[in-house]
Amino acid sequence: MWHHAWGERMIGGENYVSPPHLAWGVFTGMAVTEGMSREELARRVDVPWCKGDLWFVQKVVGVLSE
């Protein structure tokens, strides 16, 4: 679900869209719990929303620090 930012929300609540920080949290959780290699994580990093997209930068840093 991490790649569905701004899509219909898959986790309960009253909000009906998935904001970028939810996608980042799911990506980070997947990286920690699944024990994926750097290559596997790199394939799951999405594209940045704009220049300087903090959520994208944090995902890339997570892959590089793996």
Number of C-alpha atoms within 10 A of each C-alpha: 13 20 17 16 17 13 13 12 17 11 12 7 8 7 10 13 16 19 16 19 13 20 19 20 14 14 20 18 12 14 20 12 8 10 11 14 11 14 11 12 21 15 9 14 18 17 10 12 11 8 7 9 12 15 19 19 13 13 21 16 11 18 21 12 8 14
